[in-house]
Amino acid sequence: MLEATTSSGFPTAMVVLSAREAGEQLYRDARSVQENLERLPGVDKVWVSGMRNPELQVDFSPDRMEKHGITPDKLALSLMRTLRDVPAGAASSPGNSTCCA
């Protein structure tokens, strides 16, 4: 659904995505729509709302973790370090280049 409106004198548009179940595919589709809109000439800003950050559920065996000397705190810290969002890619402008790892 696309709704064109005017807010404070600036043209705006609202794109709504929905699905029977909010799963990983809907999340990927929404990100794709966002990226495609941001590439359009004349588009200044794209705001995304209502999307939840992806979650990870970890089922673990306390007995096996204890056997290997791993505490729940160590497991949580390891996951936080491994699964954090980090910038990646490169950006450049005339006479200036920035690289992100």
Gaussian input, Z-matrix of N, CA and C with variables (Angstrom, degrees):
# hf/3-21g

backbone

0 1
 N
 C     1     B1
 C     2     B2     1     A1
 N     3     B3     2     A2     1     D1
 C     4     B4     3     A3     2     D2
 C     5     B5     4     A4     3     D3
 N     6     B6     5     A5     4     D4
 C     7     B7     6     A6     5     D5
 C     8     B8     7     A7     6     D6
 N     9     B9     8     A8     7     D7
 C    10    B10     9     A9     8     D8
 C    11    B11    10    A10     9     D9
 N    12    B12    11    A11    10    D10
 C    13    B13    12    A12    11    D11
 C    14    B14    13    A13    12    D12
 N    15    B15    14    A14    13    D13
 C    16    B16    15    A15    14    D14
 C    17    B17    16    A16    15    D15
 N    18    B18    17    A17    16    D16
 C    19    B19    18    A18    17    D17
 C    20    B20    19    A19    18    D18
 N    21    B21    20    A20    19    D19
 C    22    B22    21    A21    20    D20
 C    23    B23    22    A22    21    D21
 N    24    B24    23    A23    22    D22
 C    25    B25    24    A24    23    D23
 C    26    B26    25    A25    24    D24
 N    27    B27    26    A26    25    D25
 C    28    B28    27    A27    26    D26
 C    29    B29    28    A28    27    D27
 N    30    B30    29    A29    28    D28
 C    31    B31    30    A30    29    D29
 C    32    B32    31    A31    30    D30
 N    33    B33    32    A32    31    D31
 C    34    B34    33    A33    32    D32
 C    35    B35    34    A34    33    D33
 N    36    B36    35    A35    34    D34
 C    37    B37    36    A36    35    D35
 C    38    B38    37    A37    36    D36
 N    39    B39    38    A38    37    D37
 C    40    B40    39    A39    38    D38
 C    41    B41    40    A40    39    D39
 N    42    B42    41    A41    40    D40
 C    43    B43    42    A42    41    D41
 C    44    B44    43    A43    42    D42
 N    45    B45    44    A44    43    D43
 C    46    B46    45    A45    44    D44
 C    47    B47    46    A46    45    D45
 N    48    B48    47    A47    46    D46
 C    49    B49    48    A48    47    D47
 C    50    B50    49    A49    48    D48
 N    51    B51    50    A50    49    D49
 C    52    B52    51    A51    50    D50
 C    53    B53    52    A52    51    D51
 N    54    B54    53    A53    52    D52
 C    55    B55    54    A54    53    D53
 C    56    B56    55    A55    54    D54
 N    57    B57    56    A56    55    D55
 C    58    B58    57    A57    56    D56
 C    59    B59    58    A58    57    D57
 N    60    B60    59    A59    58    D58
 C    61    B61    60    A60    59    D59
 C    62    B62    61    A61    60    D60
 N    63    B63    62    A62    61    D61
 C    64    B64    63    A63    62    D62
 C    65    B65    64    A64    63    D63
 N    66    B66    65    A65    64    D64
 C    67    B67    66    A66    65    D65
 C    68    B68    67    A67    66    D66
 N    69    B69    68    A68    67    D67
 C    70    B70    69    A69    68    D68
 C    71    B71    70    A70    69    D69
 N    72    B72    71    A71    70    D70
 C    73    B73    72    A72    71    D71
 C    74    B74    73    A73    72    D72
 N    75    B75    74    A74    73    D73
 C    76    B76    75    A75    74    D74
 C    77    B77    76    A76    75    D75
 N    78    B78    77    A77    76    D76
 C    79    B79    78    A78    77    D77
 C    80    B80    79    A79    78    D78
 N    81    B81    80    A80    79    D79
 C    82    B82    81    A81    80    D80
 C    83    B83    82    A82    81    D81
 N    84    B84    83    A83    82    D82
 C    85    B85    84    A84    83    D83
 C    86    B86    85    A85    84    D84
 N    87    B87    86    A86    85    D85
 C    88    B88    87    A87    86    D86
 C    89    B89    88    A88    87    D87
 N    90    B90    89    A89    88    D88
 C    91    B91    90    A90    89    D89
 C    92    B92    91    A91    90    D90
 N    93    B93    92    A92    91    D91
 C    94    B94    93    A93    92    D92
 C    95    B95    94    A94    93    D93
 N    96    B96    95    A95    94    D94
 C    97    B97    96    A96    95    D95
 C    98    B98    97    A97    96    D96
 N    99    B99    98    A98    97    D97
 C   100   B100    99    A99    98    D98
 C   101   B101   100   A100    99    D99
 N   102   B102   101   A101   100   D100
 C   103   B103   102   A102   101   D101
 C   104   B104   103   A103   102   D102
 N   105   B105   104   A104   103   D103
 C   106   B106   105   A105   104   D104
 C   107   B107   106   A106   105   D105
 N   108   B108   107   A107   106   D106
 C   109   B109   108   A108   107   D107
 C   110   B110   109   A109   108   D108
 N   111   B111   110   A110   109   D109
 C   112   B112   111   A111   110   D110
 C   113   B113   112   A112   111   D111
 N   114   B114   113   A113   112   D112
 C   115   B115   114   A114   113   D113
 C   116   B116   115   A115   114   D114
 N   117   B117   116   A116   115   D115
 C   118   B118   117   A117   116   D116
 C   119   B119   118   A118   117   D117
 N   120   B120   119   A119   118   D118
 C   121   B121   120   A120   119   D119
 C   122   B122   121   A121   120   D120
 N   123   B123   122   A122   121   D121
 C   124   B124   123   A123   122   D122
 C   125   B125   124   A124   123   D123
 N   126   B126   125   A125   124   D124
 C   127   B127   126   A126   125   D125
 C   128   B128   127   A127   126   D126
 N   129   B129   128   A128   127   D127
 C   130   B130   129   A129   128   D128
 C   131   B131   130   A130   129   D129
 N   132   B132   131   A131   130   D130
 C   133   B133   132   A132   131   D131
 C   134   B134   133   A133   132   D132
 N   135   B135   134   A134   133   D133
 C   136   B136   135   A135   134   D134
 C   137   B137   136   A136   135   D135
 N   138   B138   137   A137   136   D136
 C   139   B139   138   A138   137   D137
 C   140   B140   139   A139   138   D138
 N   141   B141   140   A140   139   D139
 C   142   B142   141   A141   140   D140
 C   143   B143   142   A142   141   D141
 N   144   B144   143   A143   142   D142
 C   145   B145   144   A144   143   D143
 C   146   B146   145   A145   144   D144
 N   147   B147   146   A146   145   D145
 C   148   B148   147   A147   146   D146
 C   149   B149   148   A148   147   D147
 N   150   B150   149   A149   148   D148
 C   151   B151   150   A150   149   D149
 C   152   B152   151   A151   150   D150
 N   153   B153   152   A152   151   D151
 C   154   B154   153   A153   152   D152
 C   155   B155   154   A154   153   D153
 N   156   B156   155   A155   154   D154
 C   157   B157   156   A156   155   D155
 C   158   B158   157   A157   156   D156
 N   159   B159   158   A158   157   D157
 C   160   B160   159   A159   158   D158
 C   161   B161   160   A160   159   D159
 N   162   B162   161   A161   160   D160
 C   163   B163   162   A162   161   D161
 C   164   B164   163   A163   162   D162
 N   165   B165   164   A164   163   D163
 C   166   B166   165   A165   164   D164
 C   167   B167   166   A166   165   D165
 N   168   B168   167   A167   166   D166
 C   169   B169   168   A168   167   D167
 C   170   B170   169   A169   168   D168
 N   171   B171   170   A170   169   D169
 C   172   B172   171   A171   170   D170
 C   173   B173   172   A172   171   D171
 N   174   B174   173   A173   172   D172
 C   175   B175   174   A174   173   D173
 C   176   B176   175   A175   174   D174
 N   177   B177   176   A176   175   D175
 C   178   B178   177   A177   176   D176
 C   179   B179   178   A178   177   D177
 N   180   B180   179   A179   178   D178
 C   181   B181   180   A180   179   D179
 C   182   B182   181   A181   180   D180
 N   183   B183   182   A182   181   D181
 C   184   B184   183   A183   182   D182
 C   185   B185   184   A184   183   D183
 N   186   B186   185   A185   184   D184
 C   187   B187   186   A186   185   D185
 C   188   B188   187   A187   186   D186
 N   189   B189   188   A188   187   D187
 C   190   B190   189   A189   188   D188
 C   191   B191   190   A190   189   D189
 N   192   B192   191   A191   190   D190
 C   193   B193   192   A192   191   D191
 C   194   B194   193   A193   192   D192
 N   195   B195   194   A194   193   D193
 C   196   B196   195   A195   194   D194
 C   197   B197   196   A196   195   D195
 N   198   B198   197   A197   196   D196
 C   199   B199   198   A198   197   D197
 C   200   B200   199   A199   198   D198
 N   201   B201   200   A200   199   D199
 C   202   B202   201   A201   200   D200
 C   203   B203   202   A202   201   D201
 N   204   B204   203   A203   202   D202
 C   205   B205   204   A204   203   D203
 C   206   B206   205   A205   204   D204
 N   207   B207   206   A206   205   D205
 C   208   B208   207   A207   206   D206
 C   209   B209   208   A208   207   D207
 N   210   B210   209   A209   208   D208
 C   211   B211   210   A210   209   D209
 C   212   B212   211   A211   210   D210
 N   213   B213   212   A212   211   D211
 C   214   B214   213   A213   212   D212
 C   215   B215   214   A214   213   D213
 N   216   B216   215   A215   214   D214
 C   217   B217   216   A216   215   D215
 C   218   B218   217   A217   216   D216
 N   219   B219   218   A218   217   D217
 C   220   B220   219   A219   218   D218
 C   221   B221   220   A220   219   D219
 N   222   B222   221   A221   220   D220
 C   223   B223   222   A222   221   D221
 C   224   B224   223   A223   222   D222
 N   225   B225   224   A224   223   D223
 C   226   B226   225   A225   224   D224
 C   227   B227   226   A226   225   D225
 N   228   B228   227   A227   226   D226
 C   229   B229   228   A228   227   D227
 C   230   B230   229   A229   228   D228
 N   231   B231   230   A230   229   D229
 C   232   B232   231   A231   230   D230
 C   233   B233   232   A232   231   D231
 N   234   B234   233   A233   232   D232
 C   235   B235   234   A234   233   D233
 C   236   B236   235   A235   234   D234
 N   237   B237   236   A236   235   D235
 C   238   B238   237   A237   236   D236
 C   239   B239   238   A238   237   D237
 N   240   B240   239   A239   238   D238
 C   241   B241   240   A240   239   D239
 C   242   B242   241   A241   240   D240
 N   243   B243   242   A242   241   D241
 C   244   B244   243   A243   242   D242
 C   245   B245   244   A244   243   D243
 N   246   B246   245   A245   244   D244
 C   247   B247   246   A246   245   D245
 C   248   B248   247   A247   246   D246
 N   249   B249   248   A248   247   D247
 C   250   B250   249   A249   248   D248
 C   251   B251   250   A250   249   D249
 N   252   B252   251   A251   250   D250
 C   253   B253   252   A252   251   D251
 C   254   B254   253   A253   252   D252
 N   255   B255   254   A254   253   D253
 C   256   B256   255   A255   254   D254
 C   257   B257   256   A256   255   D255
 N   258   B258   257   A257   256   D256
 C   259   B259   258   A258   257   D257
 C   260   B260   259   A259   258   D258
 N   261   B261   260   A260   259   D259
 C   262   B262   261   A261   260   D260
 C   263   B263   262   A262   261   D261
 N   264   B264   263   A263   262   D262
 C   265   B265   264   A264   263   D263
 C   266   B266   265   A265   264   D264
 N   267   B267   266   A266   265   D265
 C   268   B268   267   A267   266   D266
 C   269   B269   268   A268   267   D267
 N   270   B270   269   A269   268   D268
 C   271   B271   270   A270   269   D269
 C   272   B272   271   A271   270   D270
 N   273   B273   272   A272   271   D271
 C   274   B274   273   A273   272   D272
 C   275   B275   274   A274   273   D273
 N   276   B276   275   A275   274   D274
 C   277   B277   276   A276   275   D275
 C   278   B278   277   A277   276   D276
 N   279   B279   278   A278   277   D277
 C   280   B280   279   A279   278   D278
 C   281   B281   280   A280   279   D279
 N   282   B282   281   A281   280   D280
 C   283   B283   282   A282   281   D281
 C   284   B284   283   A283   282   D282
 N   285   B285   284   A284   283   D283
 C   286   B286   285   A285   284   D284
 C   287   B287   286   A286   285   D285
 N   288   B288   287   A287   286   D286
 C   289   B289   288   A288   287   D287
 C   290   B290   289   A289   288   D288
 N   291   B291   290   A290   289   D289
 C   292   B292   291   A291   290   D290
 C   293   B293   292   A292   291   D291
 N   294   B294   293   A293   292   D292
 C   295   B295   294   A294   293   D293
 C   296   B296   295   A295   294   D294
 N   297   B297   296   A296   295   D295
 C   298   B298   297   A297   296   D296
 C   299   B299   298   A298   297   D297
 N   300   B300   299   A299   298   D298
 C   301   B301   300   A300   299   D299
 C   302   B302   301   A301   300   D300

   B1=1.4366
   B2=1.5267
   B3=1.3041
   B4=1.4554
   B5=1.5100
   B6=1.3065
   B7=1.4580
   B8=1.5247
   B9=1.3223
   B10=1.4644
   B11=1.5200
   B12=1.3157
   B13=1.4619
   B14=1.5212
   B15=1.2968
   B16=1.4582
   B17=1.5185
   B18=1.3196
   B19=1.4574
   B20=1.5204
   B21=1.3104
   B22=1.4674
   B23=1.5226
   B24=1.3169
   B25=1.4523
   B26=1.5105
   B27=1.3295
   B28=1.4589
   B29=1.5190
   B30=1.3246
   B31=1.4670
   B32=1.5296
   B33=1.3084
   B34=1.4593
   B35=1.5107
   B36=1.2938
   B37=1.4586
   B38=1.5201
   B39=1.3142
   B40=1.4573
   B41=1.5341
   B42=1.3153
   B43=1.4603
   B44=1.5147
   B45=1.3114
   B46=1.4569
   B47=1.5225
   B48=1.3240
   B49=1.4615
   B50=1.5146
   B51=1.3070
   B52=1.4647
   B53=1.5165
   B54=1.3057
   B55=1.4625
   B56=1.5198
   B57=1.3250
   B58=1.4742
   B59=1.5215
   B60=1.3240
   B61=1.4592
   B62=1.5186
   B63=1.3148
   B64=1.4601
   B65=1.5225
   B66=1.3118
   B67=1.4550
   B68=1.5122
   B69=1.3007
   B70=1.4572
   B71=1.5295
   B72=1.3309
   B73=1.4620
   B74=1.5314
   B75=1.3260
   B76=1.4626
   B77=1.5219
   B78=1.3224
   B79=1.4617
   B80=1.5333
   B81=1.3442
   B82=1.4648
   B83=1.5229
   B84=1.3333
   B85=1.4659
   B86=1.5250
   B87=1.3249
   B88=1.4596
   B89=1.5264
   B90=1.3128
   B91=1.4708
   B92=1.5289
   B93=1.3200
   B94=1.4603
   B95=1.5235
   B96=1.3354
   B97=1.4665
   B98=1.5264
   B99=1.3218
   B100=1.4614
   B101=1.5318
   B102=1.3217
   B103=1.4616
   B104=1.5271
   B105=1.3278
   B106=1.4596
   B107=1.5268
   B108=1.3292
   B109=1.4577
   B110=1.5281
   B111=1.3233
   B112=1.4605
   B113=1.5233
   B114=1.3229
   B115=1.4650
   B116=1.5307
   B117=1.3236
   B118=1.4603
   B119=1.5236
   B120=1.3427
   B121=1.4597
   B122=1.5299
   B123=1.3079
   B124=1.4529
   B125=1.5154
   B126=1.3253
   B127=1.4662
   B128=1.5241
   B129=1.3176
   B130=1.4566
   B131=1.5237
   B132=1.3142
   B133=1.4720
   B134=1.5156
   B135=1.3165
   B136=1.4654
   B137=1.5273
   B138=1.3197
   B139=1.4652
   B140=1.5193
   B141=1.2914
   B142=1.4577
   B143=1.5138
   B144=1.3200
   B145=1.4579
   B146=1.5173
   B147=1.2945
   B148=1.4555
   B149=1.5076
   B150=1.3320
   B151=1.4678
   B152=1.5120
   B153=1.2801
   B154=1.4623
   B155=1.5206
   B156=1.3137
   B157=1.4522
   B158=1.5193
   B159=1.3256
   B160=1.4693
   B161=1.5291
   B162=1.3061
   B163=1.4607
   B164=1.5222
   B165=1.2964
   B166=1.4510
   B167=1.5212
   B168=1.3165
   B169=1.4618
   B170=1.5191
   B171=1.3133
   B172=1.4622
   B173=1.5176
   B174=1.3168
   B175=1.4642
   B176=1.5246
   B177=1.3214
   B178=1.4598
   B179=1.5203
   B180=1.3142
   B181=1.4557
   B182=1.5286
   B183=1.3291
   B184=1.4673
   B185=1.5367
   B186=1.3269
   B187=1.4648
   B188=1.5283
   B189=1.3071
   B190=1.4749
   B191=1.5236
   B192=1.3259
   B193=1.4645
   B194=1.5197
   B195=1.3296
   B196=1.4636
   B197=1.5239
   B198=1.3221
   B199=1.4734
   B200=1.5333
   B201=1.3279
   B202=1.4688
   B203=1.5331
   B204=1.3290
   B205=1.4584
   B206=1.5209
   B207=1.3319
   B208=1.4691
   B209=1.5208
   B210=1.3204
   B211=1.4613
   B212=1.5336
   B213=1.3328
   B214=1.4752
   B215=1.5316
   B216=1.3454
   B217=1.4692
   B218=1.5315
   B219=1.3310
   B220=1.4662
   B221=1.5285
   B222=1.3198
   B223=1.4649
   B224=1.5281
   B225=1.3362
   B226=1.4642
   B227=1.5266
   B228=1.3210
   B229=1.4587
   B230=1.5269
   B231=1.3160
   B232=1.4642
   B233=1.5299
   B234=1.3276
   B235=1.4688
   B236=1.5305
   B237=1.3242
   B238=1.4667
   B239=1.5300
   B240=1.3284
   B241=1.4693
   B242=1.5271
   B243=1.3070
   B244=1.4585
   B245=1.5217
   B246=1.3258
   B247=1.4632
   B248=1.5242
   B249=1.3035
   B250=1.4608
   B251=1.5200
   B252=1.3214
   B253=1.4547
   B254=1.5237
   B255=1.3254
   B256=1.4552
   B257=1.5186
   B258=1.3353
   B259=1.4534
   B260=1.5245
   B261=1.2941
   B262=1.4570
   B263=1.5151
   B264=1.3106
   B265=1.4517
   B266=1.5081
   B267=1.3028
   B268=1.4556
   B269=1.5135
   B270=1.3046
   B271=1.4575
   B272=1.5184
   B273=1.3062
   B274=1.4532
   B275=1.5188
   B276=1.3074
   B277=1.4493
   B278=1.5193
   B279=1.3061
   B280=1.4706
   B281=1.5303
   B282=1.3133
   B283=1.4587
   B284=1.5051
   B285=1.3265
   B286=1.4677
   B287=1.5156
   B288=1.3094
   B289=1.4618
   B290=1.5111
   B291=1.3165
   B292=1.4573
   B293=1.5042
   B294=1.3094
   B295=1.4635
   B296=1.5190
   B297=1.2696
   B298=1.4645
   B299=1.5185
   B300=1.3241
   B301=1.4722
   B302=1.4928
   A1=107.78
   A2=116.68
   A3=121.65
   A4=108.57
   A5=116.82
   A6=121.52
   A7=108.54
   A8=117.44
   A9=121.28
   A10=108.43
   A11=116.07
   A12=121.16
   A13=108.80
   A14=115.75
   A15=121.38
   A16=108.06
   A17=115.39
   A18=121.09
   A19=107.71
   A20=117.33
   A21=122.31
   A22=111.94
   A23=117.40
   A24=120.68
   A25=114.99
   A26=118.17
   A27=121.29
   A28=109.32
   A29=117.36
   A30=118.53
   A31=110.79
   A32=116.09
   A33=121.54
   A34=109.29
   A35=115.93
   A36=121.48
   A37=107.97
   A38=116.15
   A39=121.13
   A40=107.77
   A41=115.95
   A42=121.89
   A43=106.74
   A44=116.73
   A45=121.11
   A46=108.80
   A47=116.14
   A48=122.10
   A49=108.03
   A50=116.21
   A51=119.15
   A52=109.16
   A53=114.80
   A54=121.63
   A55=107.78
   A56=115.54
   A57=119.19
   A58=111.01
   A59=115.80
   A60=120.96
   A61=108.68
   A62=116.20
   A63=120.96
   A64=108.49
   A65=115.98
   A66=120.76
   A67=111.78
   A68=115.05
   A69=122.13
   A70=112.03
   A71=117.75
   A72=120.20
   A73=111.12
   A74=117.78
   A75=120.84
   A76=110.01
   A77=117.57
   A78=122.20
   A79=109.91
   A80=117.59
   A81=121.20
   A82=111.17
   A83=116.69
   A84=120.27
   A85=111.18
   A86=117.37
   A87=121.21
   A88=110.81
   A89=117.10
   A90=120.31
   A91=110.47
   A92=117.28
   A93=121.47
   A94=111.24
   A95=117.00
   A96=121.20
   A97=109.46
   A98=117.15
   A99=120.92
   A100=110.83
   A101=117.43
   A102=121.21
   A103=111.36
   A104=117.43
   A105=120.63
   A106=111.15
   A107=117.32
   A108=120.61
   A109=111.49
   A110=116.57
   A111=120.40
   A112=112.04
   A113=117.61
   A114=121.58
   A115=113.18
   A116=117.83
   A117=120.50
   A118=111.09
   A119=117.10
   A120=119.19
   A121=110.32
   A122=116.44
   A123=121.19
   A124=114.87
   A125=117.57
   A126=120.29
   A127=107.69
   A128=115.48
   A129=120.96
   A130=112.02
   A131=117.33
   A132=121.01
   A133=109.78
   A134=115.94
   A135=121.96
   A136=107.05
   A137=116.34
   A138=121.55
   A139=108.15
   A140=116.30
   A141=122.05
   A142=107.19
   A143=116.70
   A144=119.44
   A145=109.64
   A146=115.12
   A147=120.63
   A148=114.49
   A149=117.84
   A150=119.32
   A151=109.18
   A152=114.98
   A153=120.21
   A154=109.04
   A155=115.09
   A156=118.79
   A157=108.93
   A158=116.52
   A159=118.26
   A160=110.98
   A161=115.70
   A162=120.84
   A163=109.42
   A164=115.30
   A165=122.21
   A166=108.04
   A167=116.04
   A168=120.45
   A169=107.64
   A170=116.48
   A171=122.06
   A172=109.12
   A173=115.90
   A174=121.13
   A175=106.61
   A176=116.20
   A177=119.14
   A178=110.33
   A179=114.08
   A180=121.39
   A181=108.81
   A182=117.25
   A183=119.30
   A184=112.61
   A185=117.11
   A186=120.15
   A187=111.02
   A188=117.00
   A189=120.46
   A190=110.83
   A191=116.80
   A192=119.06
   A193=110.54
   A194=116.53
   A195=120.44
   A196=110.39
   A197=116.71
   A198=122.13
   A199=110.87
   A200=116.28
   A201=120.93
   A202=112.88
   A203=116.71
   A204=120.73
   A205=114.03
   A206=116.87
   A207=121.04
   A208=109.10
   A209=115.54
   A210=120.08
   A211=108.97
   A212=117.54
   A213=119.30
   A214=112.29
   A215=117.45
   A216=120.55
   A217=111.14
   A218=116.88
   A219=120.46
   A220=110.81
   A221=116.32
   A222=120.61
   A223=110.22
   A224=117.00
   A225=121.15
   A226=110.90
   A227=118.11
   A228=121.95
   A229=110.84
   A230=116.51
   A231=120.71
   A232=111.45
   A233=116.35
   A234=120.35
   A235=110.94
   A236=117.84
   A237=120.83
   A238=110.89
   A239=116.87
   A240=120.95
   A241=111.24
   A242=116.67
   A243=121.49
   A244=112.87
   A245=117.77
   A246=121.33
   A247=114.02
   A248=119.25
   A249=120.18
   A250=110.26
   A251=115.56
   A252=121.16
   A253=108.34
   A254=115.87
   A255=120.69
   A256=108.72
   A257=117.51
   A258=119.44
   A259=109.99
   A260=116.59
   A261=121.26
   A262=108.37
   A263=116.22
   A264=120.12
   A265=110.78
   A266=116.16
   A267=121.09
   A268=109.52
   A269=115.54
   A270=121.56
   A271=107.52
   A272=116.60
   A273=118.87
   A274=110.49
   A275=114.55
   A276=122.93
   A277=105.96
   A278=118.78
   A279=119.37
   A280=111.87
   A281=116.02
   A282=120.78
   A283=115.57
   A284=117.85
   A285=120.35
   A286=108.76
   A287=116.32
   A288=121.07
   A289=108.99
   A290=117.25
   A291=122.39
   A292=108.37
   A293=116.57
   A294=120.70
   A295=109.19
   A296=116.58
   A297=121.84
   A298=108.21
   A299=116.47
   A300=120.38
   A301=110.09
   D1=133.97
   D2=179.21
   D3=-123.50
   D4=126.55
   D5=-178.83
   D6=-125.24
   D7=117.55
   D8=177.77
   D9=-92.96
   D10=129.49
   D11=-179.83
   D12=-138.08
   D13=174.74
   D14=174.35
   D15=-123.99
   D16=129.15
   D17=-179.72
   D18=-129.29
   D19=117.78
   D20=179.44
   D21=56.98
   D22=31.49
   D23=177.74
   D24=82.74
   D25=-2.09
   D26=179.54
   D27=-104.27
   D28=132.48
   D29=178.40
   D30=-66.67
   D31=136.54
   D32=178.80
   D33=-136.13
   D34=163.39
   D35=175.19
   D36=-140.80
   D37=148.83
   D38=178.29
   D39=-121.47
   D40=125.89
   D41=177.01
   D42=-114.06
   D43=126.83
   D44=-178.61
   D45=-116.03
   D46=125.51
   D47=174.33
   D48=-108.89
   D49=138.81
   D50=176.30
   D51=-145.86
   D52=159.81
   D53=178.87
   D54=-151.63
   D55=160.48
   D56=177.66
   D57=-60.39
   D58=-40.07
   D59=177.56
   D60=-127.75
   D61=131.39
   D62=178.72
   D63=-81.83
   D64=90.82
   D65=-178.78
   D66=-114.11
   D67=-170.00
   D68=-177.47
   D69=-61.17
   D70=-35.45
   D71=-179.62
   D72=-65.46
   D73=-41.56
   D74=177.47
   D75=-62.48
   D76=-41.02
   D77=178.26
   D78=-60.72
   D79=-47.05
   D80=179.28
   D81=-63.71
   D82=-42.09
   D83=179.17
   D84=-62.56
   D85=-42.78
   D86=179.88
   D87=-63.40
   D88=-43.07
   D89=177.77
   D90=-63.24
   D91=-39.40
   D92=178.46
   D93=-63.31
   D94=-44.47
   D95=177.37
   D96=-61.44
   D97=-44.40
   D98=179.01
   D99=-58.56
   D100=-48.80
   D101=-178.74
   D102=-63.60
   D103=-40.01
   D104=179.17
   D105=-65.87
   D106=-41.05
   D107=177.94
   D108=-64.81
   D109=-39.90
   D110=-178.98
   D111=-65.25
   D112=-25.04
   D113=179.53
   D114=-82.14
   D115=-12.06
   D116=-178.76
   D117=-69.74
   D118=136.14
   D119=176.41
   D120=-60.94
   D121=136.78
   D122=177.87
   D123=89.55
   D124=-7.83
   D125=177.83
   D126=-85.20
   D127=120.05
   D128=-176.64
   D129=-87.86
   D130=-44.57
   D131=-174.44
   D132=-152.12
   D133=140.91
   D134=174.57
   D135=-120.97
   D136=119.85
   D137=177.59
   D138=-101.51
   D139=135.34
   D140=176.64
   D141=-113.27
   D142=131.15
   D143=177.16
   D144=-137.09
   D145=156.17
   D146=177.26
   D147=85.50
   D148=-2.29
   D149=179.39
   D150=-93.23
   D151=132.32
   D152=176.62
   D153=-86.69
   D154=148.86
   D155=174.35
   D156=-69.70
   D157=144.73
   D158=177.94
   D159=-58.11
   D160=144.95
   D161=179.92
   D162=-119.57
   D163=156.00
   D164=177.24
   D165=-127.71
   D166=127.50
   D167=176.44
   D168=-105.65
   D169=127.83
   D170=-179.04
   D171=-114.58
   D172=118.54
   D173=173.63
   D174=-99.22
   D175=127.00
   D176=-177.97
   D177=-134.50
   D178=159.63
   D179=178.50
   D180=-99.49
   D181=111.69
   D182=179.32
   D183=-56.54
   D184=-37.21
   D185=-179.60
   D186=-65.06
   D187=-45.20
   D188=-179.78
   D189=-67.53
   D190=-37.80
   D191=178.04
   D192=-64.44
   D193=-43.27
   D194=179.11
   D195=-62.05
   D196=-40.34
   D197=178.98
   D198=-58.30
   D199=-34.84
   D200=-178.40
   D201=-97.16
   D202=5.64
   D203=177.13
   D204=73.17
   D205=28.57
   D206=-179.71
   D207=-107.69
   D208=123.77
   D209=176.98
   D210=-91.82
   D211=158.95
   D212=175.74
   D213=-56.49
   D214=-35.47
   D215=177.87
   D216=-63.51
   D217=-41.89
   D218=178.56
   D219=-64.33
   D220=-40.76
   D221=178.21
   D222=-62.27
   D223=-47.20
   D224=-179.86
   D225=-61.58
   D226=-43.75
   D227=179.91
   D228=-63.47
   D229=-42.58
   D230=178.42
   D231=-61.68
   D232=-42.77
   D233=178.63
   D234=-65.84
   D235=-41.90
   D236=179.93
   D237=-62.19
   D238=-40.48
   D239=179.66
   D240=-68.82
   D241=-38.71
   D242=-175.68
   D243=-78.19
   D244=-36.95
   D245=-171.27
   D246=-103.28
   D247=19.13
   D248=-178.95
   D249=-77.52
   D250=152.06
   D251=176.13
   D252=-77.97
   D253=131.12
   D254=177.14
   D255=-133.26
   D256=145.79
   D257=176.87
   D258=-69.48
   D259=146.05
   D260=178.33
   D261=-146.94
   D262=145.09
   D263=178.31
   D264=119.75
   D265=-162.04
   D266=-178.48
   D267=-143.00
   D268=149.84
   D269=175.85
   D270=-132.66
   D271=142.83
   D272=179.35
   D273=-144.51
   D274=155.06
   D275=172.93
   D276=-140.80
   D277=165.51
   D278=-178.44
   D279=-52.41
   D280=121.03
   D281=178.80
   D282=79.93
   D283=2.81
   D284=-177.38
   D285=-144.90
   D286=136.87
   D287=178.60
   D288=-140.35
   D289=135.66
   D290=179.02
   D291=-128.21
   D292=136.00
   D293=179.68
   D294=-119.97
   D295=136.79
   D296=179.38
   D297=-117.52
   D298=141.88
   D299=178.45
   D300=-111.52

